[in-house]
Amino acid sequence: MTKTKTANELVALARHPKRYTPLEYIESIFDDFMEFHGDRYYGDDQAVVGGVAFLDGMPVTVIAIQKGRDLQENISRNFGSPHPEGYRKSLRLMRQAEKFGRPIITFVNTPGAFCGIEAEERGEGEAIARNLYEMSDIKVPILSVFTGEGGSGGAIALAMADDVLMLEYSIYSILSPEGFSSILWKDSTKSAEAAEIMKLTSYDLKKLHVIDDIIPEEKSGKNIPQEEINELLKKQLLSKISRLMTLSSEELTERRYQRFRQY
């Protein structure tokens, strides 16, 4: 797979408002998705969608961070920036999946966790840290798929997985290029330059072994049809789950532990 676009061009593609959303992937790849709501502590965060579905007849738990398609949906989903109750809802569903032996598949598309004062008052940092702590020891397979933007701890809170996949035009970084350039150069207009040095593209992260596989979105300089991308992703998910299901719970958690220890 050859990189044909600059990092800044890939940032724009990852954020494109018409990009296929995690919910659309769920609708296309899975059957009979049933959404669950609420964290059982405070409320239901619409930025995080989760529930049970079937993947080629196999029951799985699916969790996604969802941006909106238009302004109204973006407002209702907080532009894909979860509150702490969104992360607590996701952990509740993951623990439920562990109880019933269901593999977990997460879809990530977020600029980062919501940074408003109300989120901090309700324990945003603790919620993210709790997810990382708990996910490291969950005894069923976990797969994470980055479908667009993956920003900071808000992204990794759903990506402490056995295998991490990225759509070719998605990004994953400690913060946005605008934030990076603001901190480093005190000038957010240098975001294009920042993107080039941040190693945030799928190609860079595959070389660094931060992710495991890239789902291609172009071939010979032409965009691959979305239906074909969906099928490629489905085949990858089935293959990886089949392999991970052969491991014992002890082997699974030790493999996950060692995966993240290498960083």
LOGUVEX-192325 format. One line per field, with one value per atom (N, C-alpha, C): atom name; residue in three letters; z, x, y. Coordinates in steps of 0.001 Angstrom, whole numbers. Layout:
# residues N
a	[CA  ...]
r	[ALA  ...]
c3	[Z  ...]
c1	[X  ...]
c2	[Y  ...]
# end
This chain:
# residues 263
a	[N  CA  C  N  CA  C  N  CA  C  N  CA  C  N  CA  C  N  CA  C  N  CA  C  N  CA  C  N  CA  C  N  CA  C  N  CA  C  N  CA  C  N  CA  C  N  CA  C  N  CA  C  N  CA  C  N  CA  C  N  CA  C  N  CA  C  N  CA  C  N  CA  C  N  CA  C  N  CA  C  N  CA  C  N  CA  C  N  CA  C  N  CA  C  N  CA  C  N  CA  C  N  CA  C  N  CA  C  N  CA  C  N  CA  C  N  CA  C  N  CA  C  N  CA  C  N  CA  C  N  CA  C  N  CA  C  N  CA  C  N  CA  C  N  CA  C  N  CA  C  N  CA  C  N  CA  C  N  CA  C  N  CA  C  N  CA  C  N  CA  C  N  CA  C  N  CA  C  N  CA  C  N  CA  C  N  CA  C  N  CA  C  N  CA  C  N  CA  C  N  CA  C  N  CA  C  N  CA  C  N  CA  C  N  CA  C  N  CA  C  N  CA  C  N  CA  C  N  CA  C  N  CA  C  N  CA  C  N  CA  C  N  CA  C  N  CA  C  N  CA  C  N  CA  C  N  CA  C  N  CA  C  N  CA  C  N  CA  C  N  CA  C  N  CA  C  N  CA  C  N  CA  C  N  CA  C  N  CA  C  N  CA  C  N  CA  C  N  CA  C  N  CA  C  N  CA  C  N  CA  C  N  CA  C  N  CA  C  N  CA  C  N  CA  C  N  CA  C  N  CA  C  N  CA  C  N  CA  C  N  CA  C  N  CA  C  N  CA  C  N  CA  C  N  CA  C  N  CA  C  N  CA  C  N  CA  C  N  CA  C  N  CA  C  N  CA  C  N  CA  C  N  CA  C  N  CA  C  N  CA  C  N  CA  C  N  CA  C  N  CA  C  N  CA  C  N  CA  C  N  CA  C  N  CA  C  N  CA  C  N  CA  C  N  CA  C  N  CA  C  N  CA  C  N  CA  C  N  CA  C  N  CA  C  N  CA  C  N  CA  C  N  CA  C  N  CA  C  N  CA  C  N  CA  C  N  CA  C  N  CA  C  N  CA  C  N  CA  C  N  CA  C  N  CA  C  N  CA  C  N  CA  C  N  CA  C  N  CA  C  N  CA  C  N  CA  C  N  CA  C  N  CA  C  N  CA  C  N  CA  C  N  CA  C  N  CA  C  N  CA  C  N  CA  C  N  CA  C  N  CA  C  N  CA  C  N  CA  C  N  CA  C  N  CA  C  N  CA  C  N  CA  C  N  CA  C  N  CA  C  N  CA  C  N  CA  C  N  CA  C  N  CA  C  N  CA  C  N  CA  C  N  CA  C  N  CA  C  N  CA  C  N  CA  C  N  CA  C  N  CA  C  N  CA  C  N  CA  C  N  CA  C  N  CA  C  N  CA  C  N  CA  C  N  CA  C  N  CA  C  N  CA  C  N  CA  C  N  CA  C  N  CA  C  N  CA  C  N  CA  C  N  CA  C  N  CA  C  N  CA  C  N  CA  C  N  CA  C  N  CA  C  N  CA  C  N  CA  C  N  CA  C  N  CA  C  N  CA  C  N  CA  C  N  CA  C  N  CA  C  N  CA  C  N  CA  C  N  CA  C  N  CA  C  N  CA  C  N  CA  C  N  CA  C  N  CA  C  N  CA  C  N  CA  C  N  CA  C  N  CA  C  N  CA  C  N  CA  C  N  CA  C  N  CA  C  N  CA  C  N  CA  C  N  CA  C  N  CA  C  N  CA  C  N  CA  C  N  CA  C  N  CA  C  N  CA  C  N  CA  C  N  CA  C  N  CA  C  N  CA  C  N  CA  C  N  CA  C  N  CA  C  N  CA  C  N  CA  C  N  CA  C  N  CA  C  N  CA  C  N  CA  C  N  CA  C  N  CA  C  N  CA  C  N  CA  C  N  CA  C  N  CA  C  N  CA  C  N  CA  C  N  CA  C  N  CA  C  N  CA  C  N  CA  C  N  CA  C  N  CA  C  N  CA  C  N  CA  C  N  CA  C  N  CA  C  N  CA  C  N  CA  C  N  CA  C  N  CA  C]
r	[MET  MET  MET  THR  THR  THR  LYS  LYS  LYS  THR  THR  THR  LYS  LYS  LYS  THR  THR  THR  ALA  ALA  ALA  ASN  ASN  ASN  GLU  GLU  GLU  LEU  LEU  LEU  VAL  VAL  VAL  ALA  ALA  ALA  LEU  LEU  LEU  ALA  ALA  ALA  ARG  ARG  ARG  HIS  HIS  HIS  PRO  PRO  PRO  LYS  LYS  LYS  ARG  ARG  ARG  TYR  TYR  TYR  THR  THR  THR  PRO  PRO  PRO  LEU  LEU  LEU  GLU  GLU  GLU  TYR  TYR  TYR  ILE  ILE  ILE  GLU  GLU  GLU  SER  SER  SER  ILE  ILE  ILE  PHE  PHE  PHE  ASP  ASP  ASP  ASP  ASP  ASP  PHE  PHE  PHE  MET  MET  MET  GLU  GLU  GLU  PHE  PHE  PHE  HIS  HIS  HIS  GLY  GLY  GLY  ASP  ASP  ASP  ARG  ARG  ARG  TYR  TYR  TYR  TYR  TYR  TYR  GLY  GLY  GLY  ASP  ASP  ASP  ASP  ASP  ASP  GLN  GLN  GLN  ALA  ALA  ALA  VAL  VAL  VAL  VAL  VAL  VAL  GLY  GLY  GLY  GLY  GLY  GLY  VAL  VAL  VAL  ALA  ALA  ALA  PHE  PHE  PHE  LEU  LEU  LEU  ASP  ASP  ASP  GLY  GLY  GLY  MET  MET  MET  PRO  PRO  PRO  VAL  VAL  VAL  THR  THR  THR  VAL  VAL  VAL  ILE  ILE  ILE  ALA  ALA  ALA  ILE  ILE  ILE  GLN  GLN  GLN  LYS  LYS  LYS  GLY  GLY  GLY  ARG  ARG  ARG  ASP  ASP  ASP  LEU  LEU  LEU  GLN  GLN  GLN  GLU  GLU  GLU  ASN  ASN  ASN  ILE  ILE  ILE  SER  SER  SER  ARG  ARG  ARG  ASN  ASN  ASN  PHE  PHE  PHE  GLY  GLY  GLY  SER  SER  SER  PRO  PRO  PRO  HIS  HIS  HIS  PRO  PRO  PRO  GLU  GLU  GLU  GLY  GLY  GLY  TYR  TYR  TYR  ARG  ARG  ARG  LYS  LYS  LYS  SER  SER  SER  LEU  LEU  LEU  ARG  ARG  ARG  LEU  LEU  LEU  MET  MET  MET  ARG  ARG  ARG  GLN  GLN  GLN  ALA  ALA  ALA  GLU  GLU  GLU  LYS  LYS  LYS  PHE  PHE  PHE  GLY  GLY  GLY  ARG  ARG  ARG  PRO  PRO  PRO  ILE  ILE  ILE  ILE  ILE  ILE  THR  THR  THR  PHE  PHE  PHE  VAL  VAL  VAL  ASN  ASN  ASN  THR  THR  THR  PRO  PRO  PRO  GLY  GLY  GLY  ALA  ALA  ALA  PHE  PHE  PHE  CYS  CYS  CYS  GLY  GLY  GLY  ILE  ILE  ILE  GLU  GLU  GLU  ALA  ALA  ALA  GLU  GLU  GLU  GLU  GLU  GLU  ARG  ARG  ARG  GLY  GLY  GLY  GLU  GLU  GLU  GLY  GLY  GLY  GLU  GLU  GLU  ALA  ALA  ALA  ILE  ILE  ILE  ALA  ALA  ALA  ARG  ARG  ARG  ASN  ASN  ASN  LEU  LEU  LEU  TYR  TYR  TYR  GLU  GLU  GLU  MET  MET  MET  SER  SER  SER  ASP  ASP  ASP  ILE  ILE  ILE  LYS  LYS  LYS  VAL  VAL  VAL  PRO  PRO  PRO  ILE  ILE  ILE  LEU  LEU  LEU  SER  SER  SER  VAL  VAL  VAL  PHE  PHE  PHE  THR  THR  THR  GLY  GLY  GLY  GLU  GLU  GLU  GLY  GLY  GLY  GLY  GLY  GLY  SER  SER  SER  GLY  GLY  GLY  GLY  GLY  GLY  ALA  ALA  ALA  ILE  ILE  ILE  ALA  ALA  ALA  LEU  LEU  LEU  ALA  ALA  ALA  MET  MET  MET  ALA  ALA  ALA  ASP  ASP  ASP  ASP  ASP  ASP  VAL  VAL  VAL  LEU  LEU  LEU  MET  MET  MET  LEU  LEU  LEU  GLU  GLU  GLU  TYR  TYR  TYR  SER  SER  SER  ILE  ILE  ILE  TYR  TYR  TYR  SER  SER  SER  ILE  ILE  ILE  LEU  LEU  LEU  SER  SER  SER  PRO  PRO  PRO  GLU  GLU  GLU  GLY  GLY  GLY  PHE  PHE  PHE  SER  SER  SER  SER  SER  SER  ILE  ILE  ILE  LEU  LEU  LEU  TRP  TRP  TRP  LYS  LYS  LYS  ASP  ASP  ASP  SER  SER  SER  THR  THR  THR  LYS  LYS  LYS  SER  SER  SER  ALA  ALA  ALA  GLU  GLU  GLU  ALA  ALA  ALA  ALA  ALA  ALA  GLU  GLU  GLU  ILE  ILE  ILE  MET  MET  MET  LYS  LYS  LYS  LEU  LEU  LEU  THR  THR  THR  SER  SER  SER  TYR  TYR  TYR  ASP  ASP  ASP  LEU  LEU  LEU  LYS  LYS  LYS  LYS  LYS  LYS  LEU  LEU  LEU  HIS  HIS  HIS  VAL  VAL  VAL  ILE  ILE  ILE  ASP  ASP  ASP  ASP  ASP  ASP  ILE  ILE  ILE  ILE  ILE  ILE  PRO  PRO  PRO  GLU  GLU  GLU  GLU  GLU  GLU  LYS  LYS  LYS  SER  SER  SER  GLY  GLY  GLY  LYS  LYS  LYS  ASN  ASN  ASN  ILE  ILE  ILE  PRO  PRO  PRO  GLN  GLN  GLN  GLU  GLU  GLU  GLU  GLU  GLU  ILE  ILE  ILE  ASN  ASN  ASN  GLU  GLU  GLU  LEU  LEU  LEU  LEU  LEU  LEU  LYS  LYS  LYS  LYS  LYS  LYS  GLN  GLN  GLN  LEU  LEU  LEU  LEU  LEU  LEU  SER  SER  SER  LYS  LYS  LYS  ILE  ILE  ILE  SER  SER  SER  ARG  ARG  ARG  LEU  LEU  LEU  MET  MET  MET  THR  THR  THR  LEU  LEU  LEU  SER  SER  SER  SER  SER  SER  GLU  GLU  GLU  GLU  GLU  GLU  LEU  LEU  LEU  THR  THR  THR  GLU  GLU  GLU  ARG  ARG  ARG  ARG  ARG  ARG  TYR  TYR  TYR  GLN  GLN  GLN  ARG  ARG  ARG  PHE  PHE  PHE  ARG  ARG  ARG  GLN  GLN  GLN  TYR  TYR  TYR]
c3	[0  0  0  -960  -1142  -745  6  402  -789  -1190  -2341  -1955  -690  -227  936  1109  2241  3531  4655  5946  6125  5687  5827  4974  3786  2949  3609  4278  4975  6188  6861  7965  7444  6305  5716  5327  4784  4399  5629  6680  7912  8530  8341  8925  7961  6749  5727  6208  6107  6632  5946  4729  4022  4174  5029  5248  5907  5547  6117  7631  8355  9809  10443  11707  12399  12389  12570  12536  11176  10123  8783  8593  9167  9123  9887  11042  11818  11022  10391  9603  8398  7828  6618  6897  8010  8278  9195  10121  11137  10869  11516  11420  12777  12753  13952  15102  14801  15851  16796  18093  19133  20049  20038  20818  22273  23184  24611  25020  26114  26510  27986  28291  29683  30339  31296  32030  33421  33790  35106  36252  35896  36913  36719  35473  35234  34092  32928  31778  30561  29418  28158  27247  26870  26000  24552  23750  22359  21483  21984  21211  21164  22105  22135  21917  20894  20539  20814  21451  21738  21860  21614  21736  21266  20957  20539  19090  18330  16935  16565  15323  14818  13678  13738  12663  12017  10853  10146  11063  11821  12714  14101  14353  15666  16491  17719  18557  19018  18867  19281  19947  20742  21275  20426  19967  19099  19795  19826  20468  19512  19363  18402  18939  18597  18824  17520  17584  16380  16278  15162  14820  14048  13844  13104  11630  10845  9410  9086  9953  9734  11070  11051  12262  13393  13097  14146  14806  13989  14568  15294  14750  15420  16805  16918  18226  19188  18706  19576  19975  19099  19386  19849  20176  20716  19803  18493  17487  17682  18219  18400  19556  20500  21680  22915  23365  24464  25800  26597  28000  28808  30093  30883  30892  30844  30849  29582  28481  27268  27453  28091  28360  29399  30373  31376  30769  29824  29106  28334  27648  26862  27754  28923  29832  30362  30653  31090  30042  28779  27699  27493  27711  27573  28685  29885  30988  30752  30178  29825  28762  27775  26726  27325  28275  28935  29668  30336  31085  30182  28974  28071  26972  27067  26133  24720  24583  23252  22908  21719  21289  21230  21397  21407  20199  19486  18349  18564  18572  18754  17474  17218  16088  16642  16206  16773  15702  16008  15154  16041  16605  17570  17545  17669  17829  19228  20151  21525  22485  23729  24745  24936  25330  25555  26707  26494  27498  28269  28292  29041  30543  31283  32746  33344  32735  33284  33138  32056  31877  32933  33213  34244  35624  35868  37154  37350  36249  36347  36165  36123  36154  34806  33835  32503  32537  33229  33288  33932  35003  35692  34809  34056  33188  32100  31511  30477  31091  32227  32883  33304  33769  34176  32985  31832  30637  30284  30300  29969  30950  32216  33256  33096  32925  32844  31536  30419  29126  29050  29783  29759  30290  31055  31705  31259  30291  29817  29078  29378  28944  27707  26847  25525  24501  23241  22228  22059  21857  21583  20287  19351  18119  18050  17596  17426  15989  15461  14081  14076  13523  13378  11995  11998  10733  10219  11060  10658  11519  12451  13334  14659  15135  16436  17263  18225  18957  20424  20867  22263  23082  24404  25290  24994  24406  24036  23026  22218  21239  21851  22552  23087  24168  24747  25740  25151  23826  23169  22291  22441  21552  22298  23552  24283  23856  22633  21983  21681  21357  20938  19571  18672  17354  17037  16419  16041  14527  13875  12437  12147  11020  10591  9135  8846  7461  6905  5656  5076  5257  5123  5209  6618  7625  8994  9654  10803  11540  13017  13724  15142  15770  16753  17306  18732  19373  20767  20897  19843  19783  18332  18067  16696  16187  14874  14338  14736  14827  15245  16679  17548  18933  19063  18279  18286  17886  16783  16309  17260  17916  18892  20082  20501  21636  21235  20083  19681  19151  18315  17654  18027  18927  19312  18089  17116  15868  15259  15408  14913  13394  12704  11243  10637  11458  10974  11110  11135  11352  10240  8992  7886  8115  8573  8883  10060  11053  12218  11821  10950  10518  9907  9183  8510  9496  10653  11588  12736  12831  13962  13807  12599  12348  12716  12198  12559  11506  10351  9290  9530  8851  8979  8539  7509  7017  8080  8688  9728  10912  11354  12552  12325  11100  10781  10866  10351  10433  11868  12716  14123  14981  14371  15053  16111  15955  16846  16439  15141  14640  13934  13660  13093  11597  11132  9722  9222  7912  7234  6276  6332  5372  4209  3016  1904  1463  1057  527  -896  -1398  -2782  -3406  -4698  -5438  -6786  -7089  -8344  -8517  -7406  -7458  -7519  -7452  -7516  -6223  -5817  -4607  -4789  -3768  -3778  -3415  -4098  -3751  -2293  -1656  -235  61  -807  -593  -506  -1330  -1298  -13  441  1711  2857  2846  3888  3919  2747  2659  3130  2764  3222  4746  5314  6767  7448  6915  7496  7493  6391  6306  7323  7509  8499  9908  10221  11553  11826  10871  11040  11208  10409  10483  11830  12287  13541  14742  14733  15840  15894  14739  14700  15299  14988  15519  17016  17457  18875  19749  19186  19954  20267  19582  19878  21104  21573  22720  24024  25055  26385  26913  27944  28510  29050  29606  30117  28975  27887  26732  26109  26091  25479  26232  27546  28336  28382  28397  28390  27054  25969  24638  24545  25084  25073  25932  27078  27975  27278  26651  25983  24776  24121  22957  23341  24449  24869  25656  26236  26934  25970  24703  23744  23447  23790  23529  24604]
c1	[851  0  887  672  1522  801  1489  921  948  -210  -307  -766  -1089  -1590  -741  -689  29  -747  -60  -723  -1860  -1645  -2684  -3909  -3690  -4818  -5578  -4864  -5527  -6315  -5805  -6565  -7903  -7873  -9109  -10063  -9545  -10394  -10987  -10184  -10678  -11822  -11801  -12821  -13962  -13905  -14879  -16312  -17213  -18575  -19371  -18976  -19700  -19028  -18025  -17343  -18286  -18152  -18972  -18810  -19906  -19855  -19825  -19404  -19445  -20824  -21877  -23218  -23530  -23061  -23277  -22502  -21300  -20570  -21316  -21861  -22625  -23822  -24540  -25714  -25343  -24160  -23757  -23127  -22414  -21624  -22331  -23143  -23768  -25259  -25822  -27264  -27920  -29167  -30025  -29382  -28791  -28192  -29263  -29078  -29995  -29223  -29590  -28863  -29299  -28322  -28575  -28220  -28817  -28650  -28258  -27555  -27318  -26116  -25529  -24368  -24740  -26007  -26525  -25993  -25395  -24920  -25515  -25461  -25871  -26865  -26528  -27419  -26933  -27493  -27143  -26450  -25220  -24443  -24660  -25244  -25535  -24286  -23155  -21912  -21380  -21802  -21381  -22604  -22512  -23593  -23105  -23922  -23493  -24650  -24359  -25393  -24896  -25831  -25547  -25971  -25174  -25493  -24942  -25189  -24647  -23680  -22509  -21522  -21439  -22046  -22090  -22627  -23669  -24318  -23727  -22604  -21945  -22390  -22905  -23280  -22040  -22073  -20958  -21523  -20695  -21025  -20310  -21080  -20536  -20689  -19611  -19620  -18963  -19545  -19008  -19119  -18124  -18217  -18708  -19840  -20539  -20595  -20078  -20299  -21614  -22076  -23316  -23086  -24152  -24124  -24418  -25194  -25550  -25445  -25735  -25568  -26448  -27697  -28612  -28126  -27697  -27211  -25890  -25035  -23772  -23997  -24990  -25301  -25778  -26659  -27185  -26102  -25106  -24016  -22741  -22895  -21792  -20567  -20806  -19742  -18759  -19268  -18427  -17449  -17696  -16833  -17580  -17283  -18052  -17871  -18932  -18885  -18458  -18173  -17766  -18805  -20091  -21109  -21076  -20545  -20388  -19356  -18250  -17219  -17690  -18462  -18985  -20030  -20815  -21756  -20996  -19932  -19165  -18558  -18061  -17486  -18561  -19743  -20846  -21155  -21164  -21456  -20321  -19088  -17960  -17963  -18297  -18380  -19536  -20611  -21728  -21282  -20513  -20005  -19113  -18269  -17401  -18223  -19266  -20124  -20728  -21129  -21800  -20878  -19582  -18624  -18706  -19123  -19240  -17979  -17409  -16327  -16825  -15885  -16194  -15545  -16315  -15785  -16129  -15122  -15360  -15008  -15749  -15494  -15204  -14099  -13651  -13656  -14327  -14302  -14587  -13527  -13701  -12509  -12766  -11649  -11047  -11759  -11296  -12473  -12234  -13281  -13693  -14946  -15450  -14685  -14241  -13388  -14114  -15436  -16182  -16095  -16382  -16249  -17189  -18394  -19335  -18819  -18070  -17479  -16397  -15622  -14597  -15230  -16336  -17021  -17542  -17904  -18441  -17349  -16084  -14982  -14550  -14344  -13926  -12612  -11625  -10322  -10404  -11164  -11312  -12015  -13029  -13785  -12890  -12041  -11122  -10100  -9517  -8530  -9141  -10368  -11044  -11244  -11599  -11747  -10435  -9340  -8040  -7681  -7914  -7593  -8436  -9734  -10644  -10472  -10302  -10175  -8914  -7879  -6644  -6846  -7919  -8130  -9420  -10117  -11355  -11005  -11720  -11315  -12063  -12446  -12966  -12219  -12169  -11446  -12015  -11114  -11495  -10813  -11596  -11077  -11507  -10612  -10954  -10683  -11603  -11494  -11585  -10569  -10602  -11169  -12298  -12990  -12788  -12261  -12079  -11013  -11454  -10526  -10391  -9167  -8931  -8060  -8649  -7924  -7732  -6485  -6089  -6687  -6800  -7330  -8772  -9492  -10876  -11004  -9952  -9941  -9416  -8305  -7706  -8582  -9505  -10431  -11326  -11407  -12116  -11174  -9872  -8921  -7869  -8120  -7235  -7599  -7198  -7720  -6622  -7052  -6108  -5529  -6353  -5914  -6596  -5843  -6375  -6246  -7352  -7378  -7689  -7202  -7527  -7974  -9027  -9339  -8187  -7860  -6676  -6663  -7822  -7889  -8213  -7995  -8248  -6943  -7053  -5884  -6029  -4893  -4872  -3686  -3933  -2853  -3154  -2140  -2278  -3155  -3237  -4123  -4215  -5013  -5194  -3942  -3739  -2613  -2689  -3905  -4064  -3585  -3956  -3501  -2002  -1463  -29  761  343  1060  884  -270  -485  451  692  1578  3038  3405  4809  5278  4454  4870  4022  3046  2132  1394  1116  497  -290  -1608  -2449  -2510  -2089  -2128  -1063  -152  885  470  -844  -1347  -936  -827  -415  995  1881  3255  3269  2422  2343  1902  902  381  1471  2392  3450  4445  4634  5642  5045  3721  3073  2956  3180  3048  1653  644  -738  -1504  -872  -1591  -1558  -2437  -2478  -1163  -526  744  1835  1918  2921  2714  1475  1179  1353  1148  1420  2918  3737  5194  5683  5019  5409  4809  3992  3338  2335  1839  768  -555  -732  -1913  -1455  -2418  -2075  -2347  -3430  -3785  -4462  -4330  -4983  -6023  -7232  -8273  -8156  -7790  -7551  -8814  -8612  -9711  -9436  -8245  -7946  -7087  -7151  -6368  -6007  -4715  -4212  -4653  -4672  -5028  -6502  -7352  -8797  -9455  -10511  -11219  -11910  -11801  -12490  -13953  -14909  -16333  -16591  -17494  -17754  -18201  -18983  -19447  -18272  -17248  -16062  -15269  -15189  -14509  -15222  -16538  -17322  -17020  -16943  -16688  -15276  -14308  -12926  -12837  -13525  -13516  -14189  -15301  -16013  -15139  -14449  -13573  -12451  -11892  -10833  -11344  -12507  -13072  -13321  -13902  -14177  -12888  -11891  -10617  -9941  -9927  -9246  -9982  -11301  -12062  -11871  -11893  -11701  -10355  -9321  -7999  -7933  -8488  -8423  -9258  -10334  -11205  -10522  -9426  -8704  -7809  -7599  -6731  -7506  -6837  -7452  -7539  -8345  -8485  -7156  -6344  -5031  -4107  -4114  -3285  -3740  -5039  -5601  -5165  -5324  -4981  -3474  -2685  -1229  -761  -1354  -1010  -1352  -2509  -2929  -1987  -1621  -701  634  1179  2473  2380  1247  1059  1250  653  732  2006  2621  3885  5009  4884  5957  6104  5069  5171  5985]
c2	[-1192  0  1242  2109  3280  4557  5396  6680  7635  8118  9020  10416  10623  11918  12412  13727  14295  14047  14177  13992  14989  16216  17233  16904  16341  15915  14781  13890  12788  13271  14311  14908  15432  16122  16653  15536  14452  13322  12636  12494  11862  12651  13979  14852  15169  14650  15035  14746  15719  15527  14423  14035  12972  11609  11545  10271  9268  8013  6947  6939  6928  7013  5623  5533  4240  3587  4369  3773  3182  3810  3262  1965  1883  617  -467  -108  -1081  -1587  -682  -1063  -1914  -1689  -2399  -3756  -3881  -5083  -6072  -5550  -6397  -6569  -7568  -7828  -7628  -7161  -7093  -6324  -5180  -4365  -3838  -4080  -3595  -2657  -1384  -397  -399  -272  -130  1301  1750  3152  3269  4343  4727  4077  4820  4310  3807  3926  3508  4373  5530  6467  7857  8331  9719  9851  9307  9490  8741  9107  8454  9456  9160  10029  9611  10501  10180  10128  10605  10519  9089  8263  6858  5980  5149  4226  2808  2004  637  -321  -1593  -2604  -3955  -4816  -6187  -6363  -7114  -7385  -8753  -9164  -10414  -10119  -10749  -10666  -12035  -12151  -13439  -14539  -14206  -15161  -15241  -14583  -14604  -13399  -13614  -12463  -11700  -10384  -9526  -8280  -7640  -6316  -5272  -4294  -3251  -1901  -1129  193  1180  2356  3326  4745  5555  6995  7605  8285  8728  10251  10764  12165  12267  13491  13688  13928  13747  13998  15466  16113  17511  18248  19530  20334  19831  19505  19060  17778  16808  15561  15774  16630  16911  17514  18379  18964  17883  16998  15944  14949  14761  13823  14531  15801  16599  16559  16548  16546  15385  14282  13102  13189  14085  14221  13716  12504  11901  12602  12547  12924  11686  11845  10673  9562  9910  8858  8015  8575  7777  6683  7024  6022  5014  5479  4544  3612  4122  3253  2185  2600  1630  557  944  -45  -986  -458  -1316  -2383  -1982  -2922  -3920  -3474  -4397  -5443  -5028  -5991  -6977  -6487  -7374  -8382  -7905  -8795  -9874  -9490  -10465  -11521  -11093  -12021  -13083  -12680  -13613  -14157  -13859  -14426  -13887  -12637  -12036  -11229  -11386  -10497  -9055  -8129  -6700  -6037  -5232  -4476  -3011  -2156  -721  33  1089  1975  3369  3955  5230  6316  7407  8595  9797  10365  11448  12408  13708  14645  14566  13914  13783  13862  13518  13613  15066  15271  16623  17273  18508  19163  20265  20235  21227  21016  22067  21985  20947  20778  19798  18375  18111  16785  16547  17579  17449  17250  17952  17802  16385  15728  14364  13305  13717  12755  12221  13103  12668  11883  12432  11773  10404  10305  9019  8009  8462  7552  6970  7813  7328  6375  6759  5905  4576  4590  3367  2440  3008  2178  1479  2233  1638  531  791  -190  -1451  -1277  -2422  -3187  -2465  -3136  -3992  -3611  -4390  -5797  -6017  -7314  -8007  -7452  -8093  -9380  -10438  -11775  -12268  -11348  -11698  -10852  -11290  -10514  -9113  -8146  -6759  -6317  -5819  -5243  -3788  -2913  -1504  -1090  -282  189  1711  2372  3828  4142  4830  5090  6511  7401  8794  9428  10245  10962  10221  10079  9472  10393  11091  12110  11792  11716  11735  10589  10815  9795  9454  10398  10126  9020  8797  7717  6420  6507  5281  4652  5410  4855  3772  3697  2592  1777  1982  1308  493  172  -740  -2165  -2503  -3704  -4710  -5927  -6961  -6644  -6156  -5722  -4394  -3483  -2180  -2020  -1678  -1460  -3  485  1840  1821  2566  2857  3690  3501  4136  5647  6284  7739  8242  7436  7875  8309  8970  9463  9107  9092  8724  9437  10285  11097  11540  12100  12537  13778  14572  15730  16178  17177  17645  18356  18400  19175  20650  21192  22586  22780  21838  21919  21736  20808  20548  21790  22436  23618  24798  24871  25942  25812  24572  24334  24513  23919  23911  25251  25891  27130  28346  28142  29227  29784  28911  29351  28197  28228  27136  27065  28121  28118  27206  26720  25809  24343  24110  22749  21787  22290  21418  20900  21785  21373  20406  20671  19790  18391  18315  17013  16147  16778  16029  15415  16043  15534  14721  14657  13987  12476  11953  10508  10022  10705  10382  9599  9318  8608  7103  6400  4938  4311  4881  4347  4478  5668  5903  4976  4848  4070  2570  2127  719  451  1357  1192  1191  1993  2090  973  102  -1019  -563  662  1139  491  272  -429  -1698  -2576  -3883  -3986  -3360  -3486  -2223  -2005  -885  -1442  -886  -1238  -259  -723  211  944  2203  3010  3495  3183  3518  2424  2312  1321  1918  1925  2497  3946  4681  6093  6385  5361  5558  5074  5770  5385  4038  3196  1906  2139  1511  1677  1309  2048  1840  411  -182  -1552  -2522  -2286  -3144  -2930  -1674  -1380  -2101  -2048  -2726  -4219  -4818  -6254  -6589  -5755  -5960  -5889  -4901  -4743  -5928  -6371  -7512  -8760  -9016  -10181  -10098  -8902  -8721  -8984  -8456  -8655  -10135  -10832  -12261  -13054  -12729  -13451  -13240  -12009  -11709  -12292  -12214  -12791  -14299  -14947  -16405  -16790  -16016  -16313  -16033  -14910  -14550  -15483  -16026  -16925  -18254  -18562  -19802  -19668  -18426  -18196  -18331  -18796  -18823  -17400  -17190  -15849  -15338  -16254  -15845  -15431  -16199  -15858  -14538  -14335  -13128  -11873  -11896  -10708  -10487  -11561  -11399  -10829  -11291  -10767  -9276  -8909  -7502  -6655  -7184  -6480  -6232  -7252  -7125  -6196  -6199  -5324  -3848  -3470  -2065  -1754  -2764  -2551  -2174  -2571  -2291  -806  5  1443  2138]
# end
